[in-house]
Every structure is written in C-alpha cells, then in structure tokens.
C-alpha cells in the first residue's frame, strides 16, 4: 500500500474515535471554562496536548492556582504512560522509518490511537497513525471548544451519558484481539482485576493513578513477555 492509501485507511479508522472524543471533550471544555480559559485557548490546548487525563489535571490545577512546577510534575506523571506506548509502537514499525516520522508518531499517540495502531495484523506504516490522528484530533479539539462555549447549558445527565461512549469505544479496540488469543483475553482480565484492586488497597491507592498505570503496565507486560514470548518467525510472517 502507498502512503496515501495508509493515510486514508487511518482516517477511516479514526472516525469512531473522533466521535467518542467529541462527546468526552465537551466535559473537558466545561472544566477549561471554569478555570478561566477561553474557548479558543481551550481548543488550542486540546490541539497541542493529546492527553485527556493530563489536560483535565492541568485545567484543575489552574483552577486552584497551582504553580508551574506543580503543573509540570503532574503532567509528567499523568502522561508518562505514553512513553511506554511509543516504545511499543516503535517495535511494530516497518523498516526504514526516518527519525522525524518517529517523533511525529510519538506526538500523535493516545490510548485509542495506540490501540488501533498496535492492533494492525501487519507492520505499522506511520501514515496510518497520522490519518487516525488527523480525524480523531478534530473531534477532540472541536468538542473542547463546544464544551467551553455551550457546556454549561447542557444537562448533567447528558454529559454523563456521553462520557461513557469513549470507554465503550476503547473496549471495542482490544476485544477483537482478545477473542482471537486466549493469552490476550487472560491478560486483559488480569489487568482489569489488578487495576481495580490497586484502586482500593490501603497503601497503593494513595499513589497517583498515572504511576499505578505505568507500574501495572510494565509488570504485566514483562510477565507476559517472559511467560508467553512471541515467535519471531510468526511475527515476520504477519509483517
């Protein structure tokens, strides 16, 4: 496939993500407005920061008048998981991808974009991910703008219902792979159980959610790699 074909294939895959992002980011726009940020400033922030949890945390800190260092530390913790996702994607890339394309790919990574990119049954062409991002970020940015302008007049029940849509969409990303692989299905179940337990355990629950996600990701991924290594010949055949 050519770069153009990969890009349009990515745009098609990004449509449901964009719709989910639009629904969720309306609530984010409301938070931005409460922090004293204008609709255009909120939209620009969403365009430049592809992280829902990190962006929400930033707006919340601005609301309470936190300092620059506090915001910097919180953003680092909240977004550190994207380093792991970028590292995983770098292993799936086809050969010969230049550095500037890899850096651009790292900028586009979000949970959902990572999910559809890593789920490809072949080596990843970065232009597929670029296509997903271009469509997805349109929904994220426009939703934030709409939320900052009109969010305060929307019913709370409607906002709550819209926020569930993104979780349903993200689940649909890994369910097909879990159905094909019993190992993946078990790992997904273990991840859910471990995340739930860590949210309520006396000491661990006091650790920030971002740190918990990173630790669980590293531990479970390492255990999976050691217990269920991928056959390199099979991997090359899929590529």
Secondary structure, 3 states (H helix, E strand, C coil): CCHHHHHHHHHHHHHHHHHHHHHHHHHHHHHHHHCCCCHHHHHHHHHHCCCHHHHHHHHHHHHCCCCHHHHHHHHHHHHCHHHHHHHHHHHHECCCCCHHHHHHHHHHCCHHHHHHHHCCCCCECHHHHHHHHHHHHHHHHHHHHHHHHHHHHCCHHHHHHHHHHHHHHHHHHHHHHHHHCHHHHHHHHHHHHHHHHHCCCCCHHHCCHHHHHHHHHHHHHHHHHHHCCCCHHHHHHHC
